[in-house]
């Protein structure tokens, strides 16, 4: 049985639309492919692979996501402060970022 590492494995790539903050899974697409946001239509590029140092730095910062109680859309609110009001890009419901203490 061959136990060599699979060098052709697909990388997981999740990007955030800069316009509406919709999360897009572009894992199966080639770098620099143009994609359109399904929520707002904004065009963006699939980023190139990160080198090991960049990947480690990106993984070190935890992401904070909330789920819309109306449509189950996941929203990345890492950059927003507690009690910030935000609208779901999918259904428009008003949501508030909770005050969550790490621990």
Backbone torsions as a table, in degrees:
resi	resn	phi	psi	omega
1	UNK	NA	132.6	-177.9
2	UNK	-81.7	124.4	-179.9
3	UNK	-113.3	15.6	178.8
4	UNK	-65.7	145.2	179.1
5	UNK	-63.1	145.7	179.6
6	UNK	-83.4	105.5	-178.6
7	UNK	-80.4	-11.1	-179.9
8	UNK	-94.9	14.0	-178.2
9	UNK	-65.2	142.3	178.1
10	UNK	-76.8	141.1	176.5
11	UNK	-87.3	147.8	176.6
12	UNK	-85.9	124.4	-179.1
13	UNK	-131.6	115.8	175.9
14	UNK	-117.0	123.8	177.7
15	UNK	-115.5	157.8	179.1
16	UNK	-112.5	128.6	177.4
17	UNK	-64.3	126.1	-179.1
18	UNK	-69.6	-17.6	-178.4
19	UNK	-84.9	-52.5	-173.5
20	UNK	-116.7	-1.5	177.8
21	UNK	71.2	14.6	175.4
22	UNK	-64.6	135.6	176.4
23	UNK	-86.3	132.2	-179.2
24	UNK	-123.4	128.4	175.7
25	UNK	-90.1	108.9	-179.1
26	UNK	-114.8	28.3	-174.6
27	UNK	-57.5	-37.4	-175.6
28	UNK	-86.7	2.2	-176.1
29	UNK	-100.2	151.6	178.3
30	UNK	-73.7	152.8	175.7
31	UNK	-55.6	143.0	177.1
32	UNK	70.5	10.0	172.7
33	UNK	-70.6	138.0	177.1
34	UNK	-82.5	130.7	176.8
35	UNK	-127.2	150.7	176.9
36	UNK	-107.9	137.6	177.7
37	UNK	-67.1	128.1	-179.8
38	UNK	-69.6	-17.0	-178.9
39	UNK	-89.0	-49.6	-174.6
40	UNK	-115.6	-10.8	177.9
41	UNK	86.1	-0.4	-179.6
42	UNK	-61.4	137.8	178.6
43	UNK	-91.3	138.6	177.7
44	UNK	-150.4	170.2	-178.4
45	UNK	-106.2	148.3	171.4
46	UNK	-73.4	127.9	-177.4
47	UNK	-71.3	154.4	176.0
48	UNK	-72.6	163.2	178.4
49	UNK	-61.2	147.5	177.0
50	UNK	-87.9	150.2	172.8
51	UNK	-77.3	171.6	-173.7
52	UNK	-58.6	-39.1	-179.2
53	UNK	-66.5	-43.7	178.7
54	UNK	-66.1	-41.1	-179.0
55	UNK	-62.3	-42.2	178.8
56	UNK	-63.3	-40.2	179.1
57	UNK	-67.6	-39.4	179.6
58	UNK	-66.7	-37.7	-179.1
59	UNK	-74.7	-22.9	-178.0
60	UNK	-69.7	-27.7	-178.7
61	UNK	-90.2	112.6	-179.9
62	UNK	-69.9	146.1	178.3
63	UNK	-97.8	145.5	178.9
64	UNK	-117.7	120.0	-177.3
65	UNK	-124.7	147.0	173.0
66	UNK	-120.5	161.6	-179.3
67	UNK	-116.2	130.5	177.8
68	UNK	-64.6	127.9	-179.1
69	UNK	-74.1	-12.2	-179.5
70	UNK	-91.9	-42.6	-173.1
71	UNK	-127.3	1.9	179.5
72	UNK	67.3	16.6	175.7
73	UNK	-69.1	134.4	176.5
74	UNK	-88.5	131.3	179.5
75	UNK	-120.4	130.0	176.4
76	UNK	-84.5	113.7	-178.4
77	UNK	-116.8	25.9	-177.0
78	UNK	-54.9	-40.2	-174.7
79	UNK	-86.2	-2.5	-177.7
80	UNK	-98.9	149.0	179.2
81	UNK	-85.0	166.8	177.5
82	UNK	-58.6	144.5	177.0
83	UNK	69.2	13.8	175.7
84	UNK	-76.5	131.8	177.5
85	UNK	-82.9	136.5	179.4
86	UNK	-143.7	147.5	177.5
87	UNK	-100.5	139.3	176.4
88	UNK	-65.8	128.0	-179.1
89	UNK	-69.6	-18.3	-178.8
90	UNK	-87.3	-45.9	-174.6
91	UNK	-117.7	-11.3	178.5
92	UNK	85.1	2.5	-179.8
93	UNK	-65.1	139.0	178.2
94	UNK	-79.8	128.0	179.6
95	UNK	-124.3	158.0	178.4
96	UNK	-124.9	130.1	178.4
97	UNK	-67.6	124.1	-179.3
98	UNK	-72.9	160.1	175.6
99	UNK	-91.8	95.6	-176.9
100	UNK	-108.4	126.2	177.4
101	UNK	-92.2	130.6	177.7
102	UNK	-63.6	148.3	176.6
103	UNK	152.4	NA	NA
